[in-house]
Amino acid sequence: MLGSTRRLLRAGAVLATAGLLAACSATGPTGGGPWEFTDDRGEKISLPAKPTRIVAQSAAAGTLWDFGVKVTGVFGPQKLADGRPDPQIGNVDLGAVQSVGTTYGEFNLEKFASLRPELTITTMYDDTLWYIPDTAKDKVKPTAGIKIGGKPIPEALARFETLASALGADVKGGAVATAKAEFAKAENNLREAAKSKPGLKVLVVSATKNDLYLVRPQESGDLKYFRSLGLDVYEPAQGEAYFQKISWEQVREYPADLVLVDNREAQALTPAQMAEVATWKLHPAVQADQVGPWFAAAPMSYQSFTKVMNDLAELVRRSRTDVVS
């Protein structure tokens, strides 16, 4: 009797194991098995199966979310001071994810470990994993970095699309196909808006209490892309890789018809705060009320940049070209 019972238990265990293996084989974009992806550092990630528990930096999380890939945890800016979602987080449902940090350099490793993550994803402006502090980078592996610095928007979108597809998203049809079509319309909308305002000079800035930073479009993927569509964005002649730092007193030396201001409230002054600086009020675009947002870290999704380009096209169309004397 005891022998029969043991044989039945062994048989049940075998069946249970077979059922588990069958369930596993149905996962992943190609039916399961090993998962591989090479990121923009050239680093190859190899996992036993497609990762489903993902922790991502805000903009990367917003990007993946729009492609249909839900993340488990996020780090980086998530909410503005008034409680509204930060533009970087996009359409992520913050009630459905866990935060492991919100400011640069903050990364709760204990909270991170509790999420049992299988993959950490972030963006890169050079070869540095954005928002992952050096003290944490060896503890959050495997990591995938997608470079966005200096890369035109369509190229960055294509890389995230490849990653999303590898993670199981349907990038050929459904919501993504619709989003691509709308993106193409928005691209043409901005191109036509720029064509309708020949001579319109655009300056892009980011501000702190003590200094003003003129953004270098050749190093900023979105601005580089907008220039290719015909927008005349000022290119600083000198300075750091991504910007030229000037004093607030120098602002009138860089006239423009339209000024776009960095909307990352976690690290830059808002237009309302900038309005308190006396010399800023003397800039011709500010006096003409031709100031709009620069979405410096918007999610790299078709939905995100459709809105960015349509809003910018509207701003360009209503801007005058005669404010610079």
N, C-alpha and C positions, 0 to 999 in steps of 0.2 A: 504493500500500500504506500509506504513511504517512498519507495523507488518510483512508483507511478507519479506521485505528486511532484517529485523533483524533475522528472522528465517533462511534465506539463509546464512547470515554471520555466525550465530552460527553453522550451518551445515558445512560450509567451514572450520571453526576453528577446529571442531571435526575431519574432514577428514585430515586436515594438521597435527594435533597432532598424529593421527593414523599412518600417513605416516612417521613421525619422529620416533615414537616408533619402527616401522618396520625396519627402517634404522639402529637404534641403536641395535636392536636384531641381526643384521647380523654381528656385529663387535665382535672382541675378538676371542681367540683360540677355544672357544666352543660355538660360536654363540652369545656372549654378556652376559649381566648380571654382577653381582659382580665379581671383580678380587682380588685374594689373592696370596701372595707369602711370604714365611718365609726366611729371609736372614741368613747369617752366624753368626749373633749375636743372633739368635733365635728370632728376632723381626718379628712379623707377620704384613704384610702390607695389608690393606683392602681398596679397592677403589670401587666406584660404577660401574666402567667399566674398561676394559683393557686400561692402559695408552698408549698414542701415542705420547705425547709431553714429551720427555725425555731429561734431561741434564746429562751428564756423564763425569767422569774424563777421561783423554786422553786414557790410556790403556784400560779402560772399554769400551769407545766409539769405539776404534779400534776393540775390541773383538766383540761387538754387531754388528758392521758394517759387519764383515766377516760372521756372522751368518744370515745376512739379515735384521737386525733391525736397521733402520736409526734413528739417534738421532737428536734433535733440537738444542742443545747447548753443548758446551764442556768447560772443565776447566783443567788446567795443561798444560805441554809442548806440543806445536803444531808445531813450526818451529825452525829449527836450525839457527845459526847466518847468514849462507849464503842463507837462504830462503828455503832450502829443508825441506820436512816434517820431524818432529822429529820421530825417530823410535817408540816412544810410541804411536803415533797417528795412526800408521798402514795405512790402506787404506781409512780412512775417507776423504771424499771430503770436504776440509776446506772451499771451496767456497759455500757449501750448508748448513753450520752450523754457529751458532753464538758463539763467545767466551765470557765467563764471567770471564776470568782470565787465566794467563799463568804461573805464578810462585807460589811457595809454599807460602801460606798465603794470596794470592791475590784472592779476590772473590767479583765481582761487583754485589751486591744484587739488585741494581736498574735494571741493565741489565738482571739479572736472572729473576726478577719478570715480566719484559716486555715480556719474552718468554712464559709466562703462562704455566710453567712446571707442569706436573702431577706426575712425579717421578724423583728423583735424584739417580744416581747409581755411585758407586765407588768401588775400591778395598780396602782390608785391609791386613796389615802385622801382626797386632795383633787384638785388638778390636777397633782400631781407624779408623775412616773413612778418607781414604787417600786424602790429598789435600783439605779437607774441614776444614777451620779454626774454632776454638772453638767459635769465635764470630758469625759464620754463621750457625753452625750445627742445631740450633733450628729454623732457618728461612728458611731452604731449605727442610723441611719435606714434604712428606714422603721420606725417604731415604732407599736404599737397599745396603748393603755392602757384597761383595763376598771376602772371605779370600783367599789370595794366599801365604802368608808367611809360609814357611816350608811345604807347601802342594805339593806333586809331581804333575807334569804337568798334567797327565791324570785326576787326581782328580779335579784340578782347571778347566780344560776344561769341565768336566762333569757338574760342578756347573753352569758355564756360559751357557752351552747347555740347562740345565733345565730352567734357567732364560729366555733365548732367546725363548724357546718353549712356556713358559708362556706368552711371549709378542707377540706370533703369528707366530714365525718363523717356517719354515718347516725344522726340524732337522733330518728327516728320509730319505729324498731323495734329488734329485737335487744337488746343489753346495755343500751342507754340506756333503752328502754321498761321493761325489768325493773327497772332502778335507780330510775326514777321511781315505780313502784308501791311499791317498798320504802321510798322516801323518804316517800310519803304515809302509809304505816303507821307509820313512825317519828314523823312529825309528830303523828299521833293518839295515839301512845303517850306522848309527852311532855306533850301536852295533858291526857290522863287522869291522868298522874302528878302534874301540878301541881294538878289538881282534887282529887286524893286527899289532898293535904297543904295545906289552907287555912291561911294564917298563916305558912307557911314563908318566912323572910327570907333572901335570897341577896345576898351581897356578892362582887364580882369585883375582884381586885387584881393588880397587877404590882409586883414588888419589885426594888430595887437594894440595895447594901450600906448606903447612907445614908438612903434614903427608901422610902416605900410610896406606891403610886399607886392611887387608887380609880377604877376604870374607869367611864366615863359610857356607859350602855347606849344612850342615844338617838343616840350617834355611832358605835356599834359594831353593824354589820349583824346579826350573829348574836344578840347580846343583845337588840337591839330586837325581833327576830323571836321570841325565846323569851318576852319579855314579852307579846307579842301572843297567845301560846299559854297564858298564865295564870301564868307564873313571876314571882314578886315580886322583881325585881332592884333593889337600891338605886340611886337616882339622886343623885349628888353635887350639892349645891346651888351649888357654886362651883368655880373652878379653870380649867385650860386647856380647850381644845376637847374633848379626848378623855379627860381624867382630872382628878382633884383630888389634888394632892400633899400628903401629910402626913408627919409624923415617925413613927418606930417607936413613940415614947412615946405617940402619940395613938391607937393602934390600938383600944384598948378603948372609945373614944368612938363607935365604929362597930360595935356588936354585930350579929350575924346568926346564923342557925341553920346556914347552909351557906356556905362560902367557896370560890370557884373561883379558882385561881391560874394566872396566865399560864404556859403551858408552852413558851414560846420560850426555850430554854436559852442561845441565842446572845446574848440581851440581858436576861434576867431571872434572878433567883435561883430555884433549884429549891425545892420544899417542904422537902427535907432541909437545904438551906442556911438557909432561913428559920427552921427549927426551932432553930437555934443562937442566935437572937435572943431574949433573955429575955422582952421584952414581948409578942412574938408568941405565946408559949406561954400567955399569960394571956387570949387571946381566947376567948370561950365556944365558938365552933365548932371551934377548934383543940383545946381541952380535951375536946370531945365526939367528937373524931376524925371530924369532918364537913367534910373538905377534899377537893376534887377538882380536876381540871384544867380550865382555860379554854383552848380551842383557838383562840387569837387569830388565827392565820393559816392555818387549815386550807384545803386545796384547795376551791374552790367547785364541787364536783361532787355529784351526788345520792348517790353511794356514800359520799363523805366525810362528809356531814352526816347520812346515815342512821345511821352508827356514832356520831357525836357525839351525836345526839339520843337514841338508844337507851341509850347509856352514861349520859347525863345523867338520863334518866328513871329508870334503876335507882338512881342516886345519890340522887335526890329521894325515891324510895319508901322507901329505907332510912334517910333522915334524920329525926331527931326534930324536933318544932316547939317544944320546951319548954326549949331550951338557953339562951335569952336571959332573964335574970332581970329 
